[in-house]
Amino acid sequence: MNLILELVVGIVRAVTKVTLIALAALFALGVLCGALVLVAVAVIRYLLTGRKPAVWATFSQFRNSAQQFRAGRWPGAGGPARPGDADIVDVQAYEVRTVISVPLASKTRE
């Protein structure tokens, strides 16, 4: 009797595992198909209207703003010159000392 019970429990576990794996694969396939449909709709909309999708514009803006932190873009790193570099002027640095004026003692009138 114990052998039959173990056999039934083993079969139920195997069927449960196979069912869960099949459902997970079906879910993943559904998500991929949904993403594919969204990309297709975005591409068709781009082709019809001529406007890039908002996601594309956002990532392009992020990539352009991150350019300043890439290698060769630091000031003095010897990277390629940018169009706005003509506005930069180097000057000689010097120390500015503050002068504290002390009021002279007032002279008394004699």
C-alpha positions in Angstrom: 0.0 0.0 0.0 2.8 2.4 0.9 4.5 1.7 -2.5 1.3 2.6 -4.4 0.9 5.8 -2.4 4.5 6.8 -3.2 3.9 6.1 -6.9 0.8 8.2 -7.0 2.5 11.1 -5.1 5.5 10.9 -7.5 3.1 11.0 -10.5 1.2 14.0 -9.1 4.4 15.9 -8.4 5.7 15.2 -11.9 2.4 16.3 -13.5 2.4 19.5 -11.3 6.0 20.3 -12.3 5.3 19.8 -16.0 2.2 21.9 -15.8 3.9 24.8 -14.0 6.8 24.7 -16.5 4.4 24.7 -19.4 2.4 27.6 -17.8 5.6 29.6 -17.2 6.7 29.1 -20.8 3.3 30.1 -22.1 3.4 33.2 -19.9 6.9 34.2 -21.2 5.8 33.5 -24.8 2.7 35.7 -24.3 4.8 38.6 -22.9 7.3 38.3 -25.8 4.4 38.3 -28.3 2.8 41.3 -26.6 6.2 43.2 -26.7 6.5 42.3 -30.4 3.0 43.7 -31.1 3.8 46.9 -29.3 7.1 47.4 -31.2 5.3 46.7 -34.5 2.6 49.2 -33.7 5.3 51.8 -32.7 7.2 51.2 -36.0 4.0 51.5 -38.1 3.0 54.7 -36.3 6.5 56.1 -36.8 6.4 55.3 -40.5 3.0 56.8 -40.9 3.5 60.0 -38.9 7.2 60.5 -39.2 7.6 61.2 -35.5 10.0 59.0 -33.5 8.4 57.2 -30.5 8.7 58.9 -27.1 10.9 56.1 -25.7 13.4 56.6 -28.6 13.5 60.4 -27.9 14.0 59.9 -24.2 16.9 57.5 -24.6 18.5 59.7 -27.3 18.3 62.7 -25.0 19.8 60.6 -22.1 22.6 59.4 -24.4 23.4 62.9 -25.6 23.5 64.3 -22.1 25.8 61.5 -20.9 28.3 62.3 -23.7 30.2 64.7 -21.4 31.1 61.9 -19.0 32.6 59.5 -21.6 36.3 59.0 -22.1 38.0 61.9 -23.8 35.3 64.4 -23.0 36.8 65.8 -19.7 38.3 69.3 -20.0 42.0 69.0 -20.9 41.7 65.3 -21.8 42.7 65.9 -25.4 39.4 64.8 -26.8 38.0 66.1 -30.1 37.0 69.8 -30.0 33.3 70.6 -29.5 31.6 73.4 -31.3 31.2 75.5 -28.1 34.9 75.3 -27.2 35.6 78.7 -29.0 33.8 80.5 -26.1 36.2 79.2 -23.5 39.0 81.6 -22.5 41.9 80.6 -20.3 43.1 83.2 -17.8 46.0 83.4 -15.4 44.8 82.5 -11.9 45.9 84.8 -9.0 45.1 84.9 -5.3 42.7 87.6 -4.1 43.6 88.8 -0.6 41.1 90.5 1.5 42.3 93.6 3.3 40.8 94.2 6.6 40.7 97.9 7.4 41.1 98.8 11.0 39.7 102.2 11.9 42.4 104.5 13.2 42.0 105.8 16.7 40.3 109.1 16.4 42.5 112.0 17.2 41.3 114.1 20.1 41.0 117.8 19.5 43.3 119.9 21.6 
